[in-house]
């Protein structure tokens, strides 16, 4: 259920080739009934970039993963572009991948 809720928070996509830590401004340390719990870990101002979902948050053996976030941006841009959510592209290790495709199940 947690992974099906994640896209609503715009934290479902990530770039598997991004250098670790690049652009990370927040760490998600857990989820409550009202949404994710953020801890600021970089100089960001909440208007997008990347957030780290801490190890174990998505499941007992889940690794930490850095995901793109729209934050509080008024741009509301679509992440990944056309076709990136197709099953053959959703978790292929290239460009943008999706947590649900890579870690669900």
N, C-alpha and C positions, 0 to 999 in steps of 0.2 A: 504494500500500500504506500509506503514511503516513496518509492521510486515513481509511482504514478502521480504523486502530488508534486514532485520536484519540478516538472516543466512549468507549473503554475507560478513558481517563484523565479523563473528564467535562469535556473541553475542546472540545466540538463545537458548542455553542450560543453565540450572541452576540446582543446587542440593537443593531441598526443605528442606532437613534435615541438611544442613550445619549450624554451629553456626553463627549467624549474625555478619558480619564484618570480619570473619576469612579469611585471604588471600586477602582481598580487597585492591587494590592499586590505583584504579582510579574510578571516578564517571562520568558517561555519563550524561551530563546536557541538551543535545538536539541533534538534527540532522540538518545538513546543506546539501546543494546540493553535497558537497564533502565528506560527511560521518559524523560519530559521533563527538561530541565535548567532549573531555576528560579533566577532572580536576584531577590532582594528589592528592590523599587523603591518601596515604600510602607510605611505603618505596620502593615500586617496581621499577623495571628498565625497564618495558615495554616488558618483555619476557614471559608473561602469568600470570596466577593466576585468580583472580576474579575482576570484575568491577560491581559497583552498577549502575543500570539505575534509575535515580532519579524519585521520585513520580511525576506523571503527564506527563512524557516524552512519554509514550506509549499510552496516552489517558487521557482525563480530570479526570477520576476517577481511573486511574491505580496506584497501589501501587508501592513503590520502590521494585526492585527485583535485586538480585545479580546473575550475569551470569558468566560462565567460558569464558575466552578469551585465544586464542592462542598467542595474543600479537605479538611481533616481533621475535618469536622463529623460528628457522630453522627446528625444529622437525616436525611441521605440523601434530601432532598426531590427530587421530580421537577421538572425545569426546563421551563418552556414550557407546561405544562398540556395537557389533552386536545385533540387535533386539531392541535397545532402542528407535528407532524412529517409531516402529510399533504403530498403533493407540491405542492399549490397554495399551501400556507402556509410551506413549508420555507425559501424564499428570496424572500419578497415585500417585504422592507424594512419590515415592520411587526412590532412585538413581538419575539419571539424567532425568529431565523433559525439555520440550521445550516450549518457550514463545508462539510460534504460536499455539500450541495445547492448551495451558492454557488460553491465553488472546485474541485470535482471535475471531471475531464474535461479 
